[in-house]
């Protein structure tokens, strides 16, 4: 693994950084969805993810869309984020703008305000966290439509749960290609970047700390999902795709993956809605247990 430079110098993240970051993140027990090695690595081209260090603390810098400004994520390994940030500010040369700190908690944001930062909630990038038990059982009237959608899918099609292995990765990539053609990925920068990240994930599937599953419908792979352990009681879903022409398939793969792969976790983080109305309605429709609020703090 190439040496990680000392702040304020950075270098691009590499696949060989995986072991170190997995170790540090396990000790850090992150809450925000960005903090898995998979997310940092597979989005590295669009986010231009960079690494640095200050002592034993690891630092991640990336581009924040849609304005593509450089941001620092919360220092990995720091028990005193405001104190570490204050030290980092002192390391930056005079006249140089210190990047915004992205993804800090409300308490951390308030502490940063006390040392000269301004802070605001980033609702569009706050994460949705659900009880795994709720997504398996879909209890009560609030989940009635989800249960009906699954029932309809199973009554109209022969569906089978298929764990993703090296043998099924290519079939998932073929589905991703079909999905992109259906929704015109080329017309959206966000979808193009997501397509690239999905392909990176499957290309390095055996090198990353991920696990996934697909659903075979009438003999062909028509849905897939990929997740990872985020912390001791929470998994995170990186990607979930299904043939939009098969009604109820999204609801089915969501439930089946939770039942077959996530039952040992209390919670599942299904990431942010990016401010997209359709995605927000879908995520709110599953009745999140809580939100992981992310704040952005900038030097005032």
Protein Blocks (a to p, Z undefined) as FASTA:
>chain_A
ZZddddfbdcdddfklmmmmmmmmmmnopabfklcfklmmmmmmmnopacddehjbccdd
ddddfklpacddddehiablmlmmmmmmmmpcghiacdddehiafklmmmmmmnopacdd
dfklpccdddfklmmnogajklmmmmmmmmmmmmmpccddddddfklmmmmmmmmmmmmm
mnommlpmklmmmmmmmmmmmmmmmmpccdcddddeehiafbdcddddfblmbccdfbdc
ddfklghklmmmmmmmmmmmmmmpmbdcebjnkopaklmmmmmmnopabdcdddddddZZ
